[in-house]
């Protein structure tokens, strides 16, 4: 940027003032934005739909005693002892159906954004003021690009 100023008292006793300014401005912007993302999912499920268990047991125990007697002429005598034991058992196990499932998924995401901007500007400004004995004049001029 440059500045130029003048201040002068003229031959006729008047005042003169001048200002001149010029400059340039340069700006730039570089921006980079990057995103990396990922997602993973896992799921499992296992089920048993039917499971049966059954058992049965039976026990029988019998014990007996018998006496028989016959009299007067033919004398008959009889005696018997007995024991009876029965045992039975049954057991069963049953699984009807089983199911299992398992799943997994994975995804990735990548993004890249780039921004580049450039701003160039130039400007010029000029001011002039004249003042004299009989009254003053003022002139103002501004120019910019």
C-alpha positions as CSV (number, residue, x, y, z in Angstrom):
1,X,0.0,0.0,0.0
2,X,1.3,3.4,-0.8
3,X,0.3,6.8,0.6
4,X,1.0,10.2,-0.8
5,X,0.1,13.4,1.0
6,X,0.7,17.0,0.1
7,X,0.1,20.2,2.1
8,X,0.8,23.5,0.4
9,X,0.2,27.1,0.9
10,X,-0.2,28.6,-2.5
11,X,1.1,32.0,-3.9
12,X,-2.3,33.5,-3.5
13,X,-2.5,32.8,0.2
14,X,-4.9,29.8,-0.2
15,X,-4.7,26.3,1.3
16,X,-4.3,23.1,-0.7
17,X,-4.5,19.6,0.6
18,X,-4.2,16.3,-1.3
19,X,-4.3,12.6,-0.4
20,X,-3.7,9.7,-2.7
21,X,-3.8,6.1,-1.5
22,X,-3.5,2.8,-3.6
23,X,-3.1,-0.8,-2.5
24,X,-3.7,-4.5,-3.2
25,X,-5.1,-7.3,-1.1
26,X,-4.5,-11.0,-1.7
27,X,-6.2,-13.7,0.4
28,X,-6.5,-17.4,-0.1
29,X,-8.2,-20.2,1.7
30,X,-7.3,-23.9,1.5
31,X,-9.4,-26.2,3.6
32,X,-9.4,-30.0,3.6
33,X,-12.1,-32.0,5.5
34,X,-11.8,-35.8,5.8
35,X,-14.3,-38.2,7.4
36,X,-13.6,-41.9,8.0
37,X,-16.4,-44.0,9.7
38,X,-17.2,-47.6,10.1
39,X,-20.0,-49.7,11.7
40,X,-20.0,-53.3,12.7
41,X,-23.0,-55.4,13.9
42,X,-23.1,-59.0,15.3
43,X,-26.2,-60.9,16.3
44,X,-26.8,-64.5,17.4
45,X,-29.8,-66.4,18.6
46,X,-30.2,-70.0,19.6
47,X,-33.4,-71.6,20.7
48,X,-34.6,-75.1,21.8
49,X,-38.3,-75.6,21.0
50,X,-39.2,-78.8,22.9
51,X,-37.5,-80.8,25.5
52,X,-39.3,-83.7,27.2
53,X,-38.3,-86.0,30.1
54,X,-40.5,-88.8,31.4
55,X,-40.0,-91.6,33.8
56,X,-42.2,-94.2,35.3
57,X,-41.6,-96.8,38.1
58,X,-43.8,-99.5,39.5
59,X,-43.1,-101.8,42.4
60,X,-45.3,-104.6,43.7
61,X,-44.6,-106.6,46.9
62,X,-46.9,-109.3,48.1
63,X,-46.4,-111.7,51.0
64,X,-48.8,-114.5,52.1
65,X,-49.3,-117.4,54.5
66,X,-51.9,-120.1,54.1
67,X,-52.9,-122.9,56.6
68,X,-55.4,-125.7,55.8
69,X,-56.6,-128.3,58.3
70,X,-58.9,-131.3,57.9
71,X,-60.1,-133.3,60.8
72,X,-61.7,-136.5,62.0
73,X,-60.7,-139.3,60.0
74,X,-58.4,-138.3,57.5
75,X,-56.2,-135.8,59.1
76,X,-55.2,-133.4,56.5
77,X,-52.7,-130.6,57.2
78,X,-51.3,-128.0,54.7
79,X,-49.3,-124.9,55.2
80,X,-47.7,-122.6,52.6
81,X,-45.7,-119.3,52.7
82,X,-45.2,-117.1,49.6
83,X,-43.5,-113.9,48.6
84,X,-44.1,-112.0,45.3
85,X,-41.9,-109.0,44.2
86,X,-42.2,-107.1,40.8
87,X,-40.3,-104.0,39.8
88,X,-40.4,-102.1,36.5
89,X,-39.0,-98.8,35.4
90,X,-39.1,-96.8,32.2
91,X,-37.3,-93.5,31.3
92,X,-37.3,-91.4,28.1
93,X,-35.6,-88.1,27.1
94,X,-36.7,-86.3,23.9
95,X,-35.5,-83.1,22.2
96,X,-37.8,-82.1,19.3
97,X,-36.0,-79.2,17.5
98,X,-33.2,-76.8,17.9
99,X,-32.5,-73.7,15.9
100,X,-29.6,-71.3,15.8
101,X,-28.8,-68.2,13.7
102,X,-25.8,-65.9,13.6
103,X,-25.3,-62.8,11.5
104,X,-22.6,-60.2,11.1
105,X,-22.3,-57.0,9.0
106,X,-19.7,-54.4,8.5
107,X,-19.8,-51.1,6.6
108,X,-17.2,-48.3,6.0
109,X,-17.6,-44.7,4.9
110,X,-15.0,-42.4,3.6
111,X,-15.5,-38.8,2.6
112,X,-13.1,-36.1,1.4
113,X,-14.1,-32.4,0.9
114,X,-11.6,-29.9,-0.4
115,X,-12.3,-26.2,-0.6
116,X,-9.9,-23.7,-2.3
117,X,-10.7,-20.0,-2.6
118,X,-8.6,-17.0,-3.8
119,X,-9.6,-13.4,-3.4
120,X,-7.6,-10.6,-5.1
121,X,-8.6,-7.0,-4.8
122,X,-7.0,-3.6,-5.6
123,X,-8.2,-0.2,-4.5
124,X,-7.3,3.4,-5.2
125,X,-8.5,6.4,-3.2
126,X,-7.8,10.1,-3.7
127,X,-9.0,13.2,-1.8
128,X,-8.3,16.8,-2.7
129,X,-9.3,19.9,-0.7
130,X,-8.7,23.5,-1.9
131,X,-9.4,26.4,0.3
132,X,-8.8,30.1,-0.6
133,X,-9.4,33.7,0.5
134,X,-12.8,34.0,-1.2
135,X,-14.2,30.7,0.0
136,X,-13.1,27.1,-0.3
137,X,-13.8,24.3,-2.7
138,X,-13.7,20.7,-1.8
139,X,-13.3,17.9,-4.2
140,X,-13.5,14.2,-3.3
141,X,-12.7,11.4,-5.7
142,X,-12.7,7.7,-4.8
143,X,-12.1,4.8,-7.2
144,X,-11.8,1.1,-6.4
145,X,-11.6,-2.2,-8.3
